[in-house]
Amino acid sequence: MLLQHEKRDDSMIARKKNEKLVLNGCNPDSIKNECSWDERCVPVNGDHFRGWCIPESLRNAIINN
């Protein structure tokens, strides 16, 4: 069982190394959502007309930093 866990961890690490975060620009004040269904538009500091489409899972971590 331990070997199965180790194999699973190795494959997840390899997958994470291959994944890249791609950020798309958006307008936070726009009525039409320019982001994907699992993303939210987070405004750039001090600019209400420019933002980034951030995955929902990362949104709170980015806002709180």
Rosetta blueprint (number, residue, H / E / L):
1 M L
2 L H
3 L H
4 Q H
5 H H
6 E H
7 K H
8 R H
9 D H
10 D H
11 S H
12 M H
13 I H
14 A H
15 R H
16 K H
17 K H
18 N H
19 E L
20 K L
21 L L
22 V L
23 L L
24 N E
25 G E
26 C E
27 N L
28 P L
29 D L
30 S L
31 I L
32 K L
33 N L
34 E L
35 C L
36 S L
37 W L
38 D L
39 E E
40 R E
41 C E
42 V E
43 P E
44 V E
45 N L
46 G L
47 D E
48 H E
49 F E
50 R E
51 G E
52 W E
53 C E
54 I E
55 P E
56 E H
57 S H
58 L H
59 R H
60 N H
61 A H
62 I H
63 I H
64 N L
65 N L
